[in-house]
Amino acid sequence: MKLPLQEKLYKAFAHEKRLEIVRLLKINKYLTVGQIAKTMNSSMQTTSKQLKILADAHIIGSEKEGLEVTYFIKKPMSDIVKFVVGYLQ
């Protein structure tokens, strides 16, 4: 079943690890999966799964350079994303 984008947004923000990833990206602007996993003391596999959910909800984007993928908060942000990101410190 394909979820509408609004439901994907709510699902993405309904998990503390995904909120932490967005908070880290808000602070650092660009991070690799390895940097995020290390900061969160999480495996790269678990972190990658969380990043995929955030990307599927159009909250984050990525750029690939060689073997390394860098993640960032997508701009322009929807009103829901702006609201949530605004609360993350």
C-alpha positions in Angstrom: 0.0 0.0 0.0 1.3 3.4 -1.0 1.1 6.0 1.7 0.2 9.6 0.9 3.1 12.1 1.5 1.4 13.6 4.5 1.2 10.2 6.2 4.8 9.5 5.4 5.8 12.8 7.0 3.9 11.9 10.2 5.4 8.4 10.3 8.9 9.8 9.7 8.6 12.2 12.6 7.0 9.7 14.9 10.3 8.0 15.8 13.0 9.4 18.2 15.9 8.2 16.1 14.6 9.9 13.0 14.0 13.1 14.9 17.6 12.9 16.1 18.9 12.5 12.6 17.0 15.6 11.5 18.3 17.5 14.5 21.9 16.4 13.6 21.4 17.6 10.0 19.9 20.9 11.2 23.0 21.5 13.2 25.7 20.1 10.7 23.9 20.7 7.4 25.6 17.8 5.6 26.5 14.4 7.1 27.3 10.9 5.8 25.6 7.8 7.1 28.8 6.8 8.9 29.0 10.2 10.7 25.3 10.0 11.7 25.7 6.4 12.9 28.8 7.2 14.9 27.2 10.2 16.6 24.1 8.3 17.4 26.0 5.2 18.5 24.0 3.1 16.0 24.8 0.7 13.3 25.1 1.9 9.7 22.4 -0.6 8.7 19.9 0.8 11.2 20.8 4.4 10.4 20.4 3.7 6.7 16.9 2.3 7.2 16.0 5.5 9.2 17.5 7.7 6.4 15.4 5.9 3.8 12.2 6.6 5.7 13.2 10.3 6.0 14.1 10.4 2.3 10.8 8.7 1.2 8.9 11.4 3.1 10.9 14.1 1.2 12.4 15.4 4.4 16.0 14.8 3.5 18.0 14.5 0.3 21.3 13.0 -0.6 24.2 13.6 -2.9 26.6 10.9 -4.0 30.3 11.6 -4.6 32.3 8.5 -5.4 31.4 5.9 -2.8 30.2 8.4 -0.2 26.6 9.7 0.2 26.0 12.9 2.0 22.6 13.7 3.5 20.9 17.1 4.1 17.5 18.5 4.9 15.7 19.2 1.7 14.8 22.8 0.7 12.3 24.3 0.3 10.8 22.6 3.4 7.0 22.0 3.6 5.2 23.8 6.5 5.1 20.6 8.5 8.8 20.0 8.2 9.6 23.7 9.0 7.4 23.3 12.1 9.1 20.2 13.4 12.7 21.3 12.5 12.0 24.6 14.3 11.4 22.7 17.5 14.6 20.5 17.3 17.6 21.9 19.2 
